[in-house]
Amino acid sequence: MDIQFWTEFLLWCTIINVGLLIFIAFWQMVAPGMLFKTQSFFFPMEREKFTYVFYLFLGIYKALFLVFNLVPLIVLLIIG
């Protein structure tokens, strides 16, 4: 396994994670009621709490994505 392998691996991880982040944010903007109804079936909670937890999840997901996918990819692109 060389730098080229890890660069391609992290590139695809980054593409997939950006796609998931956009997909989830899109559904939250387009159909927040449907998303709340679906999730409240599994995890009953108030609407305000759901919104708070959802945006907290998006923030943590984005932070982990930046730290574990994008930054290592940029480093490998710089040194590669």
Buried (B, 14 or more C-beta within 10 A) or exposed (E): EEEEEBBEBBBEBBEEBBEEBEEBBEEBEEEBEEBBEEBBEEEEEEEEEBBEEBEEEBEEBBEEBEEBBBEBBEEBEEEE
